Amino acid sequence: MTGGGIAFDVSGLTLDRLKAGAAQAKPEALAEAAEHLRRAAVELTPVLTGKLAASAAVTVEDDRAAVTYDGPYARYQHEGLGFRHEHGQAKYLEQPVTTEKDAIFGILARRVKDAL
């Protein structure tokens, strides 16, 4: 090399290895990120009996993770902007999707990076 510069040897780096490492880390990364979202949402979930907050669950399938609430009134409570609660609020799942976005992406990035 002439003229000054930097050379990198990447002969041991293969995209297949990187893709395999990321694919292996994906389920646990999704589960951890979704669990973070679930915990944040439960903190905002309206509480009367505690059943709604206790029903929050995380599922991971293929390339998707979901946070769900069970019960016939989960959507009703989530969308009830006019309701008054001693604890909790409407949009208890939607709000943390926005406010916890950086933390969620950070969890995903850290998990994939650690796998590589």
C-alpha positions as YAML, in Angstrom:
chain: A
units: angstrom
residues:
- id: 1
  name: MET
  ca: [0.00, 0.00, 0.00]
- id: 2
  name: THR
  ca: [1.35, 3.40, -0.95]
- id: 3
  name: GLY
  ca: [0.25, 6.92, -0.22]
- id: 4
  name: GLY
  ca: [-0.84, 6.17, 3.33]
- id: 5
  name: GLY
  ca: [-4.05, 4.39, 4.11]
- id: 6
  name: ILE
  ca: [-5.59, 1.61, 6.09]
- id: 7
  name: ALA
  ca: [-6.05, -1.97, 4.99]
- id: 8
  name: PHE
  ca: [-8.57, -4.40, 6.45]
- id: 9
  name: ASP
  ca: [-8.49, -8.17, 6.22]
- id: 10
  name: VAL
  ca: [-12.05, -9.47, 6.25]
- id: 11
  name: SER
  ca: [-11.30, -12.90, 4.81]
- id: 12
  name: GLY
  ca: [-12.76, -14.61, 7.90]
- id: 13
  name: LEU
  ca: [-15.98, -12.64, 7.76]
- id: 14
  name: THR
  ca: [-18.84, -14.31, 5.96]
- id: 15
  name: LEU
  ca: [-22.34, -13.02, 5.54]
- id: 16
  name: ASP
  ca: [-23.70, -16.51, 6.10]
- id: 17
  name: ARG
  ca: [-22.15, -16.57, 9.57]
- id: 18
  name: LEU
  ca: [-23.54, -13.12, 10.35]
- id: 19
  name: LYS
  ca: [-27.02, -14.06, 9.11]
- id: 20
  name: ALA
  ca: [-26.97, -17.30, 11.09]
- id: 21
  name: GLY
  ca: [-25.93, -15.50, 14.27]
- id: 22
  name: ALA
  ca: [-28.66, -12.89, 13.86]
- id: 23
  name: ALA
  ca: [-31.26, -15.56, 13.11]
- id: 24
  name: GLN
  ca: [-30.26, -17.52, 16.21]
- id: 25
  name: ALA
  ca: [-30.54, -14.42, 18.41]
- id: 26
  name: LYS
  ca: [-33.84, -13.24, 16.96]
- id: 27
  name: PRO
  ca: [-36.37, -15.23, 19.06]
- id: 28
  name: GLU
  ca: [-34.80, -14.30, 22.40]
- id: 29
  name: ALA
  ca: [-34.25, -10.70, 21.26]
- id: 30
  name: LEU
  ca: [-37.90, -10.38, 20.26]
- id: 31
  name: ALA
  ca: [-39.04, -11.97, 23.51]
- id: 32
  name: GLU
  ca: [-36.93, -9.65, 25.66]
- id: 33
  name: ALA
  ca: [-38.03, -6.55, 23.73]
- id: 34
  name: ALA
  ca: [-41.70, -7.55, 23.91]
- id: 35
  name: GLU
  ca: [-41.40, -8.30, 27.62]
- id: 36
  name: HIS
  ca: [-39.99, -4.79, 28.14]
- id: 37
  name: LEU
  ca: [-43.04, -3.40, 26.33]
- id: 38
  name: ARG
  ca: [-45.40, -5.62, 28.35]
- id: 39
  name: ARG
  ca: [-43.96, -4.39, 31.66]
- id: 40
  name: ALA
  ca: [-44.25, -0.75, 30.57]
- id: 41
  name: ALA
  ca: [-47.84, -1.29, 29.42]
- id: 42
  name: VAL
  ca: [-48.85, -3.06, 32.63]
- id: 43
  name: GLU
  ca: [-47.72, 0.00, 34.60]
- id: 44
  name: LEU
  ca: [-50.27, 2.06, 32.62]
- id: 45
  name: THR
  ca: [-53.06, -0.51, 32.56]
- id: 46
  name: PRO
  ca: [-56.25, 0.50, 34.38]
- id: 47
  name: VAL
  ca: [-56.76, -1.47, 37.57]
- id: 48
  name: LEU
  ca: [-60.08, -2.31, 39.15]
- id: 49
  name: THR
  ca: [-59.63, -5.99, 39.99]
- id: 50
  name: GLY
  ca: [-56.15, -6.50, 38.50]
- id: 51
  name: LYS
  ca: [-57.35, -9.13, 36.01]
- id: 52
  name: LEU
  ca: [-56.68, -6.98, 32.96]
- id: 53
  name: ALA
  ca: [-53.07, -6.22, 33.90]
- id: 54
  name: ALA
  ca: [-52.50, -9.86, 34.89]
- id: 55
  name: SER
  ca: [-53.73, -11.02, 31.49]
- id: 56
  name: ALA
  ca: [-50.96, -9.20, 29.56]
- id: 57
  name: ALA
  ca: [-48.89, -11.77, 27.69]
- id: 58
  name: VAL
  ca: [-46.00, -11.97, 25.25]
- id: 59
  name: THR
  ca: [-45.95, -14.35, 22.31]
- id: 60
  name: VAL
  ca: [-43.16, -14.83, 19.78]
- id: 61
  name: GLU
  ca: [-43.70, -16.58, 16.49]
- id: 62
  name: ASP
  ca: [-41.22, -16.54, 13.63]
- id: 63
  name: ASP
  ca: [-40.28, -12.90, 12.99]
- id: 64
  name: ARG
  ca: [-43.04, -11.41, 15.13]
- id: 65
  name: ALA
  ca: [-43.57, -10.68, 18.77]
- id: 66
  name: ALA
  ca: [-46.86, -9.56, 20.26]
- id: 67
  name: VAL
  ca: [-48.09, -8.15, 23.54]
- id: 68
  name: THR
  ca: [-51.73, -9.01, 24.07]
- id: 69
  name: TYR
  ca: [-54.38, -8.60, 26.74]
- id: 70
  name: ASP
  ca: [-57.11, -11.14, 27.33]
- id: 71
  name: GLY
  ca: [-60.67, -10.38, 28.22]
- id: 72
  name: PRO
  ca: [-63.67, -8.84, 26.54]
- id: 73
  name: TYR
  ca: [-63.04, -5.36, 27.90]
- id: 74
  name: ALA
  ca: [-59.33, -4.96, 27.05]
- id: 75
  name: ARG
  ca: [-59.98, -3.06, 23.81]
- id: 76
  name: TYR
  ca: [-62.86, -1.13, 25.41]
- id: 77
  name: GLN
  ca: [-60.59, 0.09, 28.22]
- id: 78
  name: HIS
  ca: [-57.72, 0.81, 25.82]
- id: 79
  name: GLU
  ca: [-59.84, 3.03, 23.60]
- id: 80
  name: GLY
  ca: [-61.92, 4.65, 26.39]
- id: 81
  name: LEU
  ca: [-60.45, 8.13, 26.34]
- id: 82
  name: GLY
  ca: [-63.25, 9.50, 28.52]
- id: 83
  name: PHE
  ca: [-62.83, 6.97, 31.33]
- id: 84
  name: ARG
  ca: [-61.39, 8.06, 34.66]
- id: 85
  name: HIS
  ca: [-59.21, 5.62, 36.55]
- id: 86
  name: GLU
  ca: [-57.60, 5.82, 39.96]
- id: 87
  name: HIS
  ca: [-54.70, 3.90, 38.43]
- id: 88
  name: GLY
  ca: [-53.94, 3.56, 34.75]
- id: 89
  name: GLN
  ca: [-55.11, 5.19, 31.57]
- id: 90
  name: ALA
  ca: [-56.49, 4.69, 28.09]
- id: 91
  name: LYS
  ca: [-53.97, 3.80, 25.37]
- id: 92
  name: TYR
  ca: [-52.04, 1.81, 27.98]
- id: 93
  name: LEU
  ca: [-50.43, -0.34, 25.28]
- id: 94
  name: GLU
  ca: [-50.19, 2.19, 22.46]
- id: 95
  name: GLN
  ca: [-48.35, 4.85, 24.49]
- id: 96
  name: PRO
  ca: [-45.38, 2.68, 25.52]
- id: 97
  name: VAL
  ca: [-44.90, 1.54, 21.91]
- id: 98
  name: THR
  ca: [-43.86, 5.14, 21.30]
- id: 99
  name: THR
  ca: [-42.23, 6.08, 24.60]
- id: 100
  name: GLU
  ca: [-40.22, 2.84, 24.88]
- id: 101
  name: LYS
  ca: [-39.20, 2.68, 21.21]
- id: 102
  name: ASP
  ca: [-35.53, 3.51, 21.84]
- id: 103
  name: ALA
  ca: [-35.25, 0.97, 24.65]
- id: 104
  name: ILE
  ca: [-36.94, -1.72, 22.55]
- id: 105
  name: PHE
  ca: [-34.64, -1.15, 19.57]
- id: 106
  name: GLY
  ca: [-31.68, -1.04, 21.96]
- id: 107
  name: ILE
  ca: [-32.60, -4.47, 23.33]
- id: 108
  name: LEU
  ca: [-32.90, -5.91, 19.83]
- id: 109
  name: ALA
  ca: [-29.59, -4.39, 18.73]
- id: 110
  name: ARG
  ca: [-27.73, -5.56, 21.86]
- id: 111
  name: ARG
  ca: [-29.05, -9.11, 21.58]
- id: 112
  name: VAL
  ca: [-28.10, -9.42, 17.91]
- id: 113
  name: LYS
  ca: [-24.70, -7.81, 18.51]
- id: 114
  name: ASP
  ca: [-24.01, -10.19, 21.40]
- id: 115
  name: ALA
  ca: [-24.81, -13.15, 19.14]
- id: 116
  name: LEU
  ca: [-22.27, -12.02, 16.57]
...
